[in-house]
């Protein structure tokens, strides 16, 4: 198997809709978002964060971490897609096509 196969490299997307009516809910939202960023997730759009992972096994580690700090209220979805699928995404800004670029550079230490 290729070390850098676009079918082996994964992207983990966390999609969430959390209540922010009370101070307690706002704090839970802020804490959840901060924990995502601390774990290496990058904001893709409002309430959509993503993280590059070199393998499915590594993605599972980060998914487990997200599950460990889920907030008490609201909706959270976790989606794992291959690098190949991520590269086939079409993005638009208004009606103009926008190029898909990775939100961060990934380094792998040997």
N, C-alpha and C positions, 0 to 999 in steps of 0.2 A: 504494500500500500504506500502511496506517495505521502511524504511527510506533510506537504502543504496542499493537499487536495482540496479543491473548492467544494467538494461534497463532504469532507470531513470537518472543515472549519465551520464553526457555528456562530450564529448571532442570537442572543437572548434578548427578547423584547418584553418589557414590563409595561402594561397599559393599565392605567388606573383612573378611577373617578371617585374621589374621596370628598365627604362633606366638609365644609369649611364655615359653617354657620356660627359655631360657638368658639370661644378661645381654646377650649380643650380639643375640638376638632381641628382647628388651625394648627395647633401644636403637633397633633398626631400626623397631619399632612406634611408639615415641615420636617418632622423627625424621619418619616418614611422616605421622603425625597433625599434628605441628607445621608441616610444609610445607603440608599442606592448609589449615590455619588461616591461615597467612601468605598463601596465595593467595586468601583470602576465603571459604573454605568454613566452614560452621557445622554443629555437631553436631546431627543430627536425632534420632538414636537411637544407642545404643552401636554403633560400627563402621559407621554410616551418616552421611555428611556430604553437605551439599548447598550449591549456589551458584546464585544468580540471575544470569542473563546476558541482556542486552538483545536479543541476536540469536544465530542459529545460528553465525555467523562468530565471535562473541565466545566462545561455548561451546567451539568447536573449539580456540581458543587455550588455554583452561584445561584441556581434555582433554589436549592435547599436553604441557602442563606436568606434569600428573599422571603421564603415561606416562614422562616424563623422570626422575621420582624414585620409581618403583616399587621396592619392597623386593625383595631377592633371593629370599625365601621367602614362602609364603602365597598367598592368593587375593584378587584385587582385581577388582571389576566396576565399569564406568562406564556409567551410563545417562543419556540425555538425553531429557527430556520437555518438552512445551509448558506454558506457564502455565495454559492451559485444562485440560489433563490433571491438573496438580498441584492445581488448584482442585476437581477432582472426587474427590479422595482422601477416603476415609472413615477417620476416626481414632476409636479407642475407648480409654478408660481403664477397664479391667475391662469391664463390660458397658455402661457409660455412653458415649454418643456425646460426642466431644470436638471442638470446632470446629477447623477447619484455619486456622491463622494462619501468615503468613510469618515465618520466624525472624529476619528482619532487614529494616530499611527500606532500599530502594534509592533512590539519588539519581542523576539523570542531569544532567550539566553540559552546557550548550549553548554 
